[in-house]
Amino acid sequence: MESQAADLTEIPILQTLIGAGMGQGPALTLLLAGPALSLPNMLVINSYLGPKKTITYVSLVIVMATITGMAYGALA
C-alpha cells in the first residue's frame, strides 16, 4: 500500500514540472528512475544482493532511464 501512495504523488509533481517547462524526456527519466532509486529501495536491494550488485543495479537503472528519456525526448 505504501508504494501505491508514492506512485500517486509522482504524477502531480511531474505535471507541475512539465508545466514549468521541463521536457517530456527528462520527465520520463525521472518517472522511470525515481522509484527504483529511492533510498529505502536501494537499502533493501543492498541487503539482498550486496553492495557490488547494488552498485551495478543502480548504474544500470541510471543509464537505461537516461537513454530511454533521451530517445523519447528526441521523438516527442
matplotlib code that plots the C-alpha trace (Angstrom):
import matplotlib.pyplot as plt

x = [0.0, 2.9, 4.3, 0.9, 0.8, 4.3, 3.3, 0.3, 2.3, 4.8, 2.2, 1.1, 4.8, 5.7, 2.7, 3.9, 7.5, 6.3, 4.1, 7.1, 9.0, 10.6, 10.8, 8.9, 12.2, 13.6, 10.2, 10.1, 13.6, 12.5, 9.4, 11.4, 14.4, 12.7, 11.0, 13.8, 16.5, 14.7, 16.8, 14.5, 14.5, 18.3, 18.8, 16.5, 18.3, 21.7, 20.6, 19.6, 22.2, 25.2, 27.0, 28.7, 25.4, 23.6, 26.0, 25.6, 21.8, 21.8, 24.2, 22.1, 18.9, 20.5, 22.0, 18.9, 16.5, 18.7, 18.8, 15.1, 14.4, 16.7, 15.2, 11.7, 12.6, 14.0, 10.8, 8.3]
y = [0.0, 2.4, 2.2, 3.0, 6.2, 7.1, 6.4, 8.6, 11.6, 11.5, 12.3, 15.7, 16.6, 15.8, 17.7, 20.7, 20.3, 19.9, 22.9, 24.9, 24.0, 20.6, 18.4, 15.2, 13.2, 14.3, 13.8, 10.2, 9.6, 10.9, 8.8, 5.6, 6.1, 7.8, 4.8, 2.4, 4.6, 5.6, 5.2, 2.5, 0.6, 0.7, -0.4, -3.4, -4.3, -4.0, -6.3, -9.0, -8.6, -7.0, -3.7, -4.7, -5.9, -2.9, -0.5, -2.4, -2.3, 1.5, 2.2, 0.2, 2.0, 5.4, 4.5, 2.9, 5.5, 8.2, 6.5, 6.0, 9.6, 10.9, 8.7, 9.7, 13.4, 13.2, 11.5, 13.7]
z = [0.0, 0.7, -2.8, -4.3, -2.3, -3.5, -7.1, -6.9, -5.7, -8.7, -11.3, -9.9, -9.3, -12.9, -14.2, -12.3, -13.6, -17.2, -16.7, -15.6, -18.8, -18.1, -21.2, -21.6, -22.0, -18.6, -17.0, -18.3, -17.0, -13.5, -13.6, -14.5, -12.2, -9.2, -7.6, -8.4, -6.9, -3.7, -0.6, 1.0, -2.2, -2.5, 1.1, 0.6, -2.7, -0.9, 1.9, -0.6, -3.3, -1.5, -2.3, -5.6, -7.3, -5.8, -7.5, -10.7, -10.4, -9.7, -12.5, -15.0, -13.9, -14.3, -17.7, -19.1, -17.8, -19.3, -22.7, -22.7, -21.7, -24.4, -27.0, -26.0, -25.9, -29.4, -30.7, -28.8]

ax = plt.figure().add_subplot(projection="3d")
ax.plot(x, y, z, "-o")
ax.set_aspect("equal")
plt.show()
